[in-house]
Amino acid sequence: MIRMQDLSVALMLLSPGPVMALQGAHRSEGNGDEVDCVPRVYIKTMNDRILKPEQQDAKNKRRPCTIPSLCT
């Protein structure tokens, strides 16, 4: 049997993720040149619940972008 306190903590820790945004992403019509003129920045996260660090690295290799260092 689950304790009410455990249930309350679990519900507080639940948060929505960007799954729908990732599944619904698409490019508009065109040759794609307009996309390449926008500077790309990617913030790599170590505790991402959707993409592992290896997947994030692979994503950056496919479409390179600047990865800022946020460590001080």
N, C-alpha and C positions, 0 to 999 in steps of 0.2 A: 504494500500500500504506500502510495506517495504522500509525503508530509506536505501540508499546506505551505510551510515556509520554503521548502524546496521548489514547489510549483511557482510561488511568487518570485523567487530569484530567477528561475528559468524564464519566466515571462518577461522580466525586466531586461534580461540579456538578449532576448530575441530582437533583431532589428532587420528591416527590409534590406535587401541587396539589389544591385543593379542588374539582376538577371534579365528582366524584360528589356532593358536598354541594350544589353549585349545581344539578345536574340533578335531584336527588331531593327538593329543597325543595318543601314543599306546606303549605297551611294546613289546620287542622282545621275541622270543622264548626262553624257558629255565624255570628253576624252580623258578627264582626270587631271589635266594640267593645273587647273585652279586649286586643287587640293595640295599640290606640292609647293605652292607659293606661300602657304601659311606655315610659320615656324611651329614645329612639333616639340612638345615637352612631355615627358612621361615621368611620373613619380613612382618609383619602384617601392613597393611595400613588402615588408618581411612577414607580416601576419595577415595577409590577404586570405579570405576564406573562399575565394572563387578561383584565383590564379596563383599557382605556386611560383616561387622565384624563378625556377627554370622556365616556366611557361612565359613569364614576363620577359626574360632574356630572349627567348625565341621570337616573341612578338616584336621586340626592338630590332632584332636582326633582319626581320622581314621588311620593316619600314623604320629605318634608323631615325632617331630623334635625340634631343639633348636630355640627359638624365642629371638633374641638379643634385649636388651633394647637400643633404639637409643636416648632416651630423656636424656638431660643433666641438 
